[in-house]
Amino acid sequence: MRFQYAPLIVMAISLAVCAQGEQPEGRFKLSGFGTLGLVWNHSGQAGFIRDVSQPDGARHHLDGRIDSRLGLQADGKWSETLAGTLQVVSKYRYDGTFRPDLSWAFLGWSPKPELEVRGGRLGVETLMDADSRDVGTTYLWVRPPVECFGGIPVTRLDGVDLSGTVPVGGQANLRLKAFFGFTSESLPLPDGTDLDLDRDRIGGLIFEVQGGNWRARLTYARFKVRGDFPPPFIALQTGLQAFAVQLNQPQLGQTAAALRFSGGTLQWFSAGVTGEQGPIRIQAMALRKLSDRIVLPPSWAGLVSLGYRLDSLEPYAVWSRIASQLPAGPDLGTLTGNPAPRAVALVAGIDQLLTSNANTQSTVAAGVRWDIMAKADVKLQVERIAVNQASSFWLEPQSGWDGRAVVVSAVLDFAF
């Protein structure tokens, strides 16, 4: 049986648990969460997005798509050692819809309180708290900073994870976790087609120390690409190969091979710390992305966040930045400067492909969170964003845009 059907099997089993109304109290729990959000981007020259899975962005008008989402979660417990979880989330998707999607569907076995094995559809923790990025009540900001969280295309896997916790002295514990599986997501591309991240392999390790109100984490994740870019991008390779023969320039064929996406490897290294000291809340994170494909340039990203609680109000400030390292341009020989329309279009297409995943931008944001009741908050946030080179976090930028924008956001987060 192909493993991609495992989440559906888990869902069916968990629903069977839900149907057993005679179970003792506490064996089944239904909960939910959501965010109602509005975004206004003062610059109408480019569309602002929350992450690279969104096909359209907020411009010079109020936009309710970017941050709004709704999730339902069912937790069932068979025994003291066996449990299952289902989570369905509706949010703005790669195809422009809010069609509900199965984000979690797993069974967990805990033979001991400090050891757990899970299998099914699981969230991917490439960054600290990345698996709860859809639950607005769990974090301080309107949205997780785009520079760190927005460029990671993989949010879930169909596979297994194993975690164990051991004491390391005092009140501190060390959690070790390993995960492995296959992806099942899609991303929009600039030409209107979709990139299917289907059955690509992903695995990783997590080391986390927690003591009192402080946590520190190191994470490593490795992603192996199975598919390739859609036909419009493959056409660039075909065009290069044709010109390699026509112009008798073998380096064009070598460039065509270097533009491949299939078989590539991406790696993420991240470190983070978060904690509270009295009314002060601090969070810092650093992320390094590496790739062996020139179409996916390596980058550094990081954030520093500071909040100060005043009863039910918590004003905060956050700085975040990402910087991609663009590779040297490929050797296009005499193709560059060739006046033939096919050659001009080919060179322009290659340039777009090489820069479409590059991001160099920074954001300074200030906001306030108001906890209006238990499990509900209102947030207002103002961001000043500076884009220094082509960014995949901004859609359809117009020529002449200086890369500067002010984004104002307001959200209502709730859980039940």
C-alpha positions as CSV (number, residue, x, y, z in Angstrom):
1,M,0.0,0.0,0.0
2,R,1.4,3.4,-0.9
3,F,2.3,5.5,2.1
4,Q,0.5,8.6,0.8
5,Y,-2.8,7.0,1.8
6,A,-1.7,6.7,5.5
7,P,-3.3,10.0,6.6
8,L,-6.7,9.0,5.2
9,I,-6.4,5.7,7.1
10,V,-5.5,7.5,10.3
11,M,-8.4,9.9,9.8
12,A,-10.9,7.0,9.4
13,I,-9.6,5.3,12.5
14,S,-9.8,8.5,14.5
15,L,-13.3,9.3,13.3
16,A,-14.3,5.8,14.5
17,V,-13.0,6.8,17.9
18,C,-15.0,10.0,17.8
19,A,-18.2,8.0,17.1
20,Q,-17.8,6.0,20.3
21,G,-20.0,8.2,22.5
22,E,-19.8,5.7,25.5
23,Q,-16.1,6.5,26.0
24,P,-15.1,7.8,29.4
25,E,-14.9,11.6,29.8
26,G,-11.6,13.0,28.5
27,R,-11.1,10.3,25.9
28,F,-12.2,12.6,23.1
29,K,-11.7,16.4,22.7
30,L,-12.8,18.7,19.9
31,S,-11.2,22.1,19.6
32,G,-10.6,24.8,17.1
33,F,-8.8,28.0,16.3
34,G,-9.0,30.8,13.9
35,T,-7.9,34.3,12.8
36,L,-9.9,37.0,11.1
37,G,-7.4,39.5,9.6
38,L,-7.1,42.6,7.5
39,V,-4.0,43.8,5.8
40,W,-3.3,47.2,4.1
41,N,-0.2,47.7,2.0
42,H,0.5,51.4,1.4
43,S,2.4,50.5,-1.8
44,G,0.2,49.5,-4.7
45,Q,3.2,48.6,-6.8
46,A,3.7,45.0,-5.4
47,G,1.5,42.4,-3.6
48,F,2.5,41.5,0.0
49,I,2.1,37.9,1.0
50,R,2.4,36.0,4.3
51,D,4.4,33.1,2.7
52,V,5.3,31.6,-0.7
53,S,2.2,29.4,-0.8
54,Q,-0.1,32.4,-1.5
55,P,-0.8,33.2,-5.2
56,D,-1.8,36.8,-4.8
57,G,-0.9,39.6,-2.3
58,A,-2.3,42.6,-0.5
59,R,-1.9,45.9,-2.3
60,H,-3.3,49.4,-1.7
61,H,-6.7,48.2,-0.3
62,L,-7.9,46.2,2.7
63,D,-7.2,42.5,2.1
64,G,-8.9,39.8,4.3
65,R,-7.2,36.8,2.7
66,I,-3.6,37.0,3.8
67,D,-4.0,36.2,7.5
68,S,-7.5,34.8,7.9
69,R,-7.8,31.1,8.6
70,L,-9.9,28.5,10.5
71,G,-8.9,25.2,12.0
72,L,-10.7,22.3,13.7
73,Q,-8.9,19.6,15.7
74,A,-10.1,16.3,17.1
75,D,-8.0,14.4,19.7
76,G,-8.9,10.9,20.6
77,K,-7.3,8.6,23.2
78,W,-7.6,4.8,23.1
79,S,-5.5,4.1,26.2
80,E,-2.8,5.6,28.4
81,T,-0.3,4.9,25.6
82,L,-2.2,5.2,22.3
83,A,-3.8,8.4,21.0
84,G,-4.7,10.1,17.7
85,T,-5.1,13.6,16.3
86,L,-6.9,15.1,13.3
87,Q,-6.6,18.7,12.2
88,V,-8.2,20.4,9.2
89,V,-7.3,24.0,8.3
90,S,-9.0,26.4,5.9
91,K,-6.7,29.2,4.7
92,Y,-5.6,31.0,1.5
93,R,-4.1,28.3,-0.6
94,Y,-1.8,28.1,-3.6
95,D,-4.8,27.7,-5.9
96,G,-6.5,30.9,-4.7
97,T,-9.2,29.1,-2.7
98,F,-9.9,28.5,1.0
99,R,-10.6,24.8,0.5
100,P,-10.1,22.9,3.8
101,D,-7.0,20.8,3.9
102,L,-5.9,18.0,6.1
103,S,-2.9,19.3,8.0
104,W,-2.5,16.7,10.8
105,A,-3.7,13.1,10.9
106,F,-1.5,10.9,13.1
107,L,-1.5,8.2,15.7
108,G,0.9,8.5,18.7
109,W,2.2,5.7,20.9
110,S,3.9,6.6,24.2
111,P,5.1,3.4,26.0
112,K,6.6,5.8,28.6
113,P,5.8,9.4,29.4
114,E,9.2,10.5,28.2
115,L,9.0,8.6,24.8
116,E,6.6,9.0,21.9
117,V,6.4,7.6,18.4
118,R,3.9,9.2,15.9
119,G,2.9,8.2,12.4
120,G,0.7,9.8,9.7
121,R,0.5,13.4,8.6
122,L,2.6,15.5,10.9
123,G,3.7,19.2,11.1
124,V,7.3,19.9,10.2
125,E,9.3,21.8,12.9
126,T,12.0,23.3,10.7
127,L,11.9,26.4,13.0
128,M,10.9,26.8,16.6
129,D,7.1,26.7,16.8
130,A,6.8,26.3,13.1
131,D,4.2,23.5,13.5
132,S,1.8,26.0,15.2
133,R,2.2,28.9,12.8
134,D,-1.5,28.8,11.9
135,V,-2.7,29.2,15.6
136,G,-2.5,32.9,16.1
137,T,-3.1,32.8,19.9
138,T,0.2,30.9,20.4
139,Y,2.5,33.8,19.2
140,L,2.9,37.4,20.0
141,W,2.8,38.9,16.5
142,V,0.1,39.4,13.8
143,R,2.0,36.7,11.8
144,P,5.3,34.9,12.1
145,P,8.0,37.2,10.5
146,V,8.0,36.6,6.8
147,E,11.8,36.7,6.5
148,C,12.1,33.5,8.6
149,F,8.9,31.6,8.2
150,G,7.6,32.8,4.8
151,G,10.2,31.1,2.6
152,I,9.9,27.6,3.9
153,P,7.7,25.7,1.5
154,V,7.3,22.5,3.5
155,T,4.8,22.7,6.5
156,R,3.9,19.0,6.8
157,L,5.0,15.5,6.0
158,D,3.5,12.0,5.6
159,G,5.8,9.9,7.7
160,V,7.0,9.2,11.3
161,D,8.7,10.9,14.1
162,L,10.3,9.7,17.3
163,S,10.9,12.0,20.4
164,G,12.4,11.4,23.8
165,T,12.9,13.6,26.8
166,V,15.7,13.3,29.4
167,P,16.5,15.5,32.4
168,V,19.8,17.4,32.2
169,G,20.1,18.8,35.7
170,G,18.0,21.0,37.9
171,Q,14.5,21.7,36.3
172,A,15.8,21.5,32.7
173,N,15.0,18.8,30.2
174,L,16.5,17.9,26.9
175,R,14.1,16.8,24.1
176,L,15.5,14.9,21.1
177,K,13.4,14.3,18.0
178,A,14.0,12.7,14.7
179,F,11.5,12.8,11.8
180,F,11.3,11.4,8.3
181,G,8.6,11.4,5.6
182,F,7.3,12.6,2.2
183,T,5.8,15.9,1.3
184,S,2.4,16.5,-0.2
185,E,2.1,20.3,-1.0
186,S,2.0,22.6,-4.0
187,L,3.3,26.2,-4.5
188,P,2.3,28.8,-7.0
189,L,4.9,30.0,-9.6
190,P,5.2,33.4,-11.2
191,D,3.9,32.2,-14.6
192,G,0.6,31.0,-13.1
193,T,1.5,27.3,-12.9
194,D,2.0,25.3,-9.8
195,L,5.0,23.5,-8.4
196,D,4.1,20.1,-6.9
197,L,6.2,19.1,-3.9
198,D,4.7,15.6,-4.0
199,R,6.5,12.6,-2.6
200,D,9.7,14.6,-2.0
201,R,11.7,13.2,0.9
202,I,12.3,15.2,4.1
203,G,14.0,14.3,7.3
204,G,15.6,16.0,10.3
205,L,16.7,16.2,13.9
206,I,15.7,18.5,16.7
207,F,17.6,19.2,20.0
208,E,15.7,21.3,22.5
209,V,16.4,22.3,26.1
210,Q,13.7,23.7,28.3
211,G,14.0,24.9,31.8
212,G,11.4,27.1,33.6
213,N,10.2,29.8,31.2
214,W,13.0,29.4,28.7
215,R,13.6,27.2,25.7
216,A,16.5,26.8,23.3
217,R,16.5,24.8,20.1
218,L,18.8,23.6,17.3
219,T,17.2,22.1,14.2
220,Y,18.5,20.4,11.1
221,A,16.3,19.5,8.1
222,R,17.1,18.0,4.8
223,F,14.8,18.1,1.8
224,K,15.4,16.0,-1.4
225,V,13.5,17.2,-4.5
226,R,11.9,14.5,-6.6
227,G,9.9,16.6,-9.2
228,D,10.9,19.3,-11.5
229,F,9.7,22.7,-12.6
230,P,6.6,22.8,-14.8
231,P,6.8,22.9,-18.6
232,P,7.3,26.7,-19.0
233,F,10.6,26.4,-17.1
234,I,11.7,23.2,-18.7
235,A,11.3,25.1,-22.0
236,L,14.2,27.2,-20.9
237,Q,16.4,24.2,-20.7
238,T,15.2,23.0,-24.1
239,G,15.9,26.4,-25.6
240,L,19.4,26.4,-24.3
241,Q,20.1,23.0,-25.6
242,A,18.9,24.0,-29.1
243,F,21.1,27.1,-29.1
244,A,24.0,25.0,-27.9
245,V,23.8,23.1,-31.1
246,Q,22.9,26.1,-33.3
247,L,25.7,28.3,-32.0
248,N,28.2,25.4,-31.4
249,Q,28.6,26.5,-27.8
250,P,28.6,23.4,-25.5
251,Q,28.5,25.6,-22.3
252,L,24.9,26.4,-23.1
253,G,24.1,22.7,-22.7
254,Q,26.0,22.7,-19.4
255,T,23.9,25.7,-18.2
256,A,20.7,23.9,-19.1
257,A,21.8,20.9,-16.9
258,A,22.6,23.3,-14.0
259,L,19.1,24.8,-14.2
260,R,17.5,21.5,-13.2
261,F,15.4,21.4,-10.1
262,S,14.9,17.7,-9.9
263,G,17.3,15.8,-7.7
264,G,18.3,18.9,-5.8
265,T,18.9,18.9,-2.0
266,L,17.9,21.7,0.3
267,Q,19.1,22.0,3.9
268,W,18.0,24.1,6.8
269,F,20.0,24.8,10.0
270,S,18.2,26.9,12.6
271,A,18.8,28.0,16.2
272,G,16.3,29.7,18.4
273,V,15.7,30.8,22.0
274,T,12.5,32.1,23.6
275,G,11.6,32.9,27.1
276,E,9.9,35.2,29.7
277,Q,11.4,37.1,32.6
278,G,8.7,38.8,34.6
279,P,6.7,41.0,32.2
280,I,9.4,40.7,29.4
281,R,9.1,38.2,26.6
282,I,12.1,37.6,24.3
283,Q,12.5,35.6,21.2
284,A,15.5,35.3,18.8
285,M,16.1,33.0,15.9
286,A,18.7,32.4,13.1
287,L,18.2,30.3,10.0
288,R,20.7,29.1,7.3
289,K,19.4,27.7,4.1
290,L,21.7,25.8,1.7
291,S,21.1,24.3,-1.7
292,D,23.0,22.5,-4.5
293,R,20.9,24.1,-7.2
294,I,21.6,27.6,-8.6
295,V,17.9,28.2,-9.0
296,L,17.6,28.0,-5.1
297,P,20.2,30.4,-3.8
298,P,21.5,30.0,-0.2
299,S,20.4,32.5,2.4
300,W,20.7,33.7,6.0
301,A,17.7,34.9,8.0
302,G,17.0,35.9,11.6
303,L,14.7,37.8,14.0
304,V,14.8,39.4,17.3
305,S,11.5,40.1,19.2
306,L,10.8,41.9,22.4
307,G,7.4,42.2,24.2
308,Y,6.4,43.8,27.5
309,R,3.2,42.7,29.3
310,L,1.0,45.4,30.9
311,D,-1.9,43.4,32.4
312,S,-4.0,42.4,29.3
313,L,-1.9,44.5,26.9
314,E,1.5,43.5,25.5
315,P,3.2,46.0,23.2
316,Y,6.1,44.5,21.2
317,A,8.7,45.2,18.6
318,V,10.4,42.9,16.2
319,W,13.2,43.1,13.6
320,S,13.7,40.4,11.0
321,R,15.9,40.1,7.9
322,I,16.8,37.7,5.1
323,A,19.7,37.9,2.7
324,S,20.1,35.6,-0.3
325,Q,23.5,34.9,-1.9
326,L,22.9,35.0,-5.6
327,P,25.3,32.9,-7.7
328,A,27.4,34.2,-10.5
329,G,25.5,34.4,-13.7
330,P,25.7,31.3,-15.9
331,D,27.9,31.4,-19.0
332,L,25.5,32.2,-21.9
333,G,28.2,32.9,-24.4
334,T,27.1,34.9,-27.4
335,L,23.4,34.2,-26.5
336,T,23.6,37.4,-24.4
337,G,23.2,40.3,-26.7
338,N,21.8,38.2,-29.5
339,P,19.0,40.3,-31.1
340,A,16.9,37.4,-32.1
341,P,13.5,37.5,-30.3
342,R,13.9,33.9,-29.2
343,A,17.3,34.6,-27.7
344,V,16.1,37.7,-25.9
345,A,13.1,35.9,-24.4
346,L,15.3,33.0,-23.3
347,V,17.9,35.2,-21.6
348,A,15.1,37.1,-19.8
349,G,13.4,33.9,-18.7
350,I,16.7,32.5,-17.3
351,D,17.2,35.7,-15.3
352,Q,13.7,35.5,-13.9
353,L,14.2,31.9,-12.9
354,L,17.5,32.6,-11.1
355,T,16.1,35.6,-9.1
356,S,12.6,34.4,-8.4
357,N,13.6,32.6,-5.2
358,A,16.1,35.3,-4.0
359,N,15.2,37.4,-1.1
360,T,17.1,40.2,0.5
361,Q,14.8,42.4,2.7
362,S,14.4,43.5,6.3
363,T,11.4,44.5,8.4
364,V,11.0,46.6,11.5
365,A,7.6,46.1,13.1
366,A,5.8,47.4,16.2
367,G,2.5,46.3,17.5
368,V,0.3,45.5,20.5
369,R,-1.5,42.4,21.5
370,W,-4.6,42.8,23.7
371,D,-5.9,39.6,25.4
372,I,-9.6,40.5,25.4
373,M,-10.6,37.2,27.1
374,A,-9.2,33.7,27.7
375,K,-8.1,32.2,24.3
376,A,-8.9,35.4,22.3
377,D,-6.8,38.4,21.4
378,V,-6.8,41.4,19.1
379,K,-3.5,42.6,17.5
380,L,-2.5,45.7,15.6
381,Q,0.8,45.8,13.8
382,V,2.7,48.3,11.6
383,E,5.7,47.1,9.5
384,R,8.2,49.1,7.6
385,I,9.8,46.9,5.0
386,A,12.8,47.5,2.8
387,V,13.5,45.2,-0.2
388,N,17.0,45.3,-1.5
389,Q,16.7,42.9,-4.4
390,A,14.0,40.8,-6.1
391,S,11.9,39.1,-3.5
392,S,9.6,36.1,-3.7
393,F,7.6,37.7,-0.8
394,W,6.3,40.4,-3.2
395,L,4.2,39.5,-6.2
396,E,4.1,41.3,-9.5
397,P,6.3,44.2,-8.6
398,Q,5.9,47.1,-11.0
399,S,8.9,48.6,-12.7
400,G,10.1,51.7,-10.8
401,W,9.1,50.4,-7.4
402,D,11.8,51.4,-4.9
403,G,11.2,48.3,-2.7
404,R,9.9,50.3,0.3
405,A,6.5,49.6,1.9
406,V,4.5,50.1,5.0
407,V,2.1,47.3,5.9
408,V,-0.6,47.8,8.5
409,S,-2.4,44.7,9.9
410,A,-5.2,44.0,12.4
411,V,-6.3,40.5,13.5
412,L,-8.7,38.8,15.8
413,D,-7.3,35.5,17.0
414,F,-9.4,32.9,18.9
415,A,-9.4,29.3,20.1
416,F,-12.1,27.1,21.6
